[in-house]
Structure formats: structure tokens, C-alpha cells
Amino acid sequence: MRKTPFKIPSKALFLAPMQDVTDLRFMQAVNAISSPDFYCAEYFRIHESFELDRRTMEAVNSQVLSAPVVAQFIGGDESDIAKAALELSKRAPRLLYLDLNIGCPVAKIYRKNAGGGLLRFPEKIKCIVRVLRDNWEGVLSVKMRAGFAEFSEFEHLFESVMETPPDYITIHARTVAQLYRGKPDYSIIKRGVELSGGVPVVANGDISSARKAVEVFNETGCAGVMIGRPAVRNPWIFRQIREFLNGEEVFNPLLSDVRAYVQNLADNIICGGGKILHADSRLKKYLNFVALGVDPEGKFLREMRLARGMDSLLRVCDKHLLDNGNAEKKFSLDAYEGICARPNCEL
Ligand SMILES: Cc1cc2nc3c(=O)[nH]c(=O)nc-3n(C[C@H](O)[C@H](O)[C@H](O)COP(=O)(O)O)c2cc1C
């Protein structure tokens, strides 16, 4: 049935899918700075009465990025997923890549036995992957966590995914129970590589700098790395990883470069329309991450959170990223410790 041969680029770099973050506007802002090899769009929620979300369709159909976009499904019923795969092929005829999410730890998803909830039902995973293989002619991948409650579940779950081997598998090296906080265990990824029989494995979880990415490549033998939150903070990370791998000097952006990135995000949000009334809140979602590399005391983070309205928010950005000699200061390549991007979230 499958018609698309897949060869993963060497040391492939992926932008992770992030709900409410990796829309087309954000991907364009990243693309203007340094492109990964693959962009992963937010998931389509697939259930009995699913509709393929318009904004996400815009991202997966887009031809404006320098790298292909991967679409993602999250759902728990194989016949709904089969229908959705057929509909997606019709509505996005040029889309090649489809991923199945079996890792999402959000309670309202996993309790419905979708996302990370599927890790409690290995037979269901086998069935869904098989159905997707039969109903999607493009490249098929699976993004999984290391287990639901325990790392010891990993091997059995990995074998279930591999019963109908996907074209590549991404492993977020945490369990669902750990949410986004606990420490990833990269030895799980190494084990995945050993068990994969040559199917490329992509490593994910806290790959926060070029140095860390190279350590994970060396430690695990993975074929690629996927980067989420660190790429929102530092979208230069893809270029920096390539430079590090080539033994070149790694580009260190200045705070003035960060200000230009923020302006690009702001302009894209405003162009996106729709939510323009809440444009400042939307920009703050990104700034929560960016702020972790701006100053070690978290002053920018605190002040930007208090700003009301886009003009006032951008003035706070000017103050911390441009004024009084700040423009020439280096952006920290690692997040400063002790400040938290999203204190009220599980993330
Ligand atoms: C705000 C947010 C939204 C996310 N949405 C998705 C999603 O739609 N699909 C998915 O597979 N993972 C999603 N994730 C998980 C990320 O893709 C990634 O696995 C996780 O953040 C760990 O990688 P990181 O440490 O590089 O951020 C999300 C994570 C965050 C922080």
C-alpha cells in the first residue's frame, strides 16, 4: 500500500509539535532564523465527530517553509483514525508526513485513552499503527513516551509499536506520569535504537543546547533529535547544532537579535488576525520561554508578565533587549536556572 520511500537525513533535526505554539506563524518565525529538517504541526484531535482544524490544515498545507511539515493525529479509535487519514490525504494532497501521538500526558486526553493513555493498551497501539499503515500512503511515524507509569514498560510498548514498523519513531524519554518535569532517561533511547532493527529513532526531551544534542547523538546512537521548548526560547538552536557537529564556532545571538525575533513573532501574530484582541497574551506564551535566556534574575520575565496590551509589552521588550547597552549583550545559550517559564502549568 505504501508508496513513499523514506530516508531520514543524517543527524536529522525536528521542531517538536506543540499545541497552541507550533502554528504556521511561529514556524515562519523559526524558519527566518534557522530551519530544522522537519517542522511538526500541532495535533489533529480525532474522535467520532472529528473535524480537521482549519488553522492546523493551513500549517500542513503550507509551502512557505524551507523544510517539510509533519501532521499529527491524537485519538483512540482505529476506525475514526482510518477515516481521518483518508480525509487528510484528500485535503492535503502534497502532505507526506503523518505522526501518531501516543505520549500526551494531559489528563483530559489520556483519560479518554488517547495520546499517552494508549500506553496502557499495547494491543490498541498495534491496531492503530496497522490501520494507519493501511490508510496513509506517505511516511508514517509514531511519537511515544518511555512508558505510562514506569520506564520498565518501555520494551514491551516499543515492540507493540514495531509490530507494523513505522518509518521512524520519536521517543520522549519520560513517562506520562512524569509530565514535563522529571528527568529524561536517555538510556531508554539507546535501548530503542538497539531494538529498532534499523528503523530510525529520534530522541526528544530537554535537548536544550547544541552541546546537549551532540551528547545525546553520541550517547544513544539516535538518528535525529527533536526539540520543543528550547527552540521557542532559542530558535537559533538548529543552526547551532549543525555548527557544533561541523566543529565550527557556534553562533551566539545578541539580545538585539532576540528583539528582532520577538518582533517577527509579534508581526506574525497580528497578521494571523482572529485572536488579535489577545495578541499580547499570545506573544507572552512565547516570551515565557524566551525570558529564560535574557537575565538570570528573571526581571524581564516578571515585567513582561505585568504588561497590558501589545504596545506596552513591546516597550518592556525594548527596555530589556535593546536599551542601556542591552542590545550588545549575549543571549544565554542555556536557560538560566531557578526561573520558571510557566509556573501555573503542568509544563
Ligand atoms: C506547550 C506544549 C504543547 C505540546 N503539544 C504537543 C503536541 O501537540 N503533540 C505532541 O506530540 N507533543 C506535544 N508536546 C510535547 C513536545 O512535543 C515535546 O515532546 C516535549 O515538550 C519535550 O520536548 P522538549 O523538552 O524539547 O520541550 C507539547 C509540549 C508543550 C510544552
Ligand as a Chemical Component Dictionary entry (heavy atoms), coordinates in Angstrom:
data_LIG
# 
_chem_comp.id                   LIG 
_chem_comp.type                 NON-POLYMER 
_chem_comp.pdbx_formal_charge   0 
_chem_comp.three_letter_code    LIG 
# 
loop_
_chem_comp_atom.comp_id 
_chem_comp_atom.atom_id 
_chem_comp_atom.alt_atom_id 
_chem_comp_atom.type_symbol 
_chem_comp_atom.charge 
_chem_comp_atom.model_Cartn_x 
_chem_comp_atom.model_Cartn_y 
_chem_comp_atom.model_Cartn_z 
_chem_comp_atom.pdbx_ordinal 
LIG C1  C1  C 0 3.012  23.714 25.143 1  
LIG C2  C2  C 0 3.318  22.316 24.688 2  
LIG C3  C3  C 0 2.448  21.698 23.794 3  
LIG C4  C4  C 0 2.716  20.394 23.334 4  
LIG N1  N1  N 0 1.894  19.831 22.378 5  
LIG C5  C5  C 0 2.253  18.635 21.823 6  
LIG C6  C6  C 0 1.532  18.099 20.712 7  
LIG O1  O1  O 0 0.576  18.698 20.172 8  
LIG N2  N2  N 0 1.930  16.878 20.229 9  
LIG C7  C7  C 0 2.992  16.193 20.776 10 
LIG O2  O2  O 0 3.330  15.104 20.303 11 
LIG N3  N3  N 0 3.677  16.687 21.804 12 
LIG C8  C8  C 0 3.363  17.899 22.328 13 
LIG N4  N4  N 0 4.117  18.433 23.318 14 
LIG C9  C9  C 0 5.338  17.699 23.765 15 
LIG C10 C10 C 0 6.555  18.146 22.946 16 
LIG O3  O3  O 0 6.417  17.804 21.584 17 
LIG C11 C11 C 0 7.841  17.500 23.491 18 
LIG O4  O4  O 0 7.693  16.110 23.413 19 
LIG C12 C12 C 0 8.133  17.893 24.944 20 
LIG O5  O5  O 0 7.953  19.284 25.148 21 
LIG C13 C13 C 0 9.564  17.511 25.353 22 
LIG O6  O6  O 0 10.489 18.145 24.495 23 
LIG P1  P1  P 0 11.284 19.495 24.926 24 
LIG O7  O7  O 0 11.938 19.213 26.265 25 
LIG O8  O8  O 0 12.266 19.694 23.820 26 
LIG O9  O9  O 0 10.272 20.581 25.050 27 
LIG C14 C14 C 0 3.852  19.702 23.813 28 
LIG C15 C15 C 0 4.708  20.333 24.735 29 
LIG C16 C16 C 0 4.457  21.617 25.156 30 
LIG C17 C17 C 0 5.429  22.268 26.109 31 
# 
loop_
_chem_comp_bond.comp_id 
_chem_comp_bond.atom_id_1 
_chem_comp_bond.atom_id_2 
_chem_comp_bond.value_order 
_chem_comp_bond.pdbx_ordinal 
LIG C1  C2  SING 1  
LIG C2  C3  SING 2  
LIG C2  C16 DOUB 3  
LIG C3  C4  DOUB 4  
LIG C4  N1  SING 5  
LIG C4  C14 SING 6  
LIG N1  C5  DOUB 7  
LIG C5  C6  SING 8  
LIG C5  C8  SING 9  
LIG C6  O1  DOUB 10 
LIG C6  N2  SING 11 
LIG N2  C7  SING 12 
LIG C7  O2  DOUB 13 
LIG C7  N3  SING 14 
LIG N3  C8  DOUB 15 
LIG C8  N4  SING 16 
LIG N4  C9  SING 17 
LIG N4  C14 SING 18 
LIG C9  C10 SING 19 
LIG C10 O3  SING 20 
LIG C10 C11 SING 21 
LIG C11 O4  SING 22 
LIG C11 C12 SING 23 
LIG C12 O5  SING 24 
LIG C12 C13 SING 25 
LIG C13 O6  SING 26 
LIG O6  P1  SING 27 
LIG P1  O7  DOUB 28 
LIG P1  O8  SING 29 
LIG P1  O9  SING 30 
LIG C14 C15 DOUB 31 
LIG C15 C16 SING 32 
LIG C16 C17 SING 33 
# 
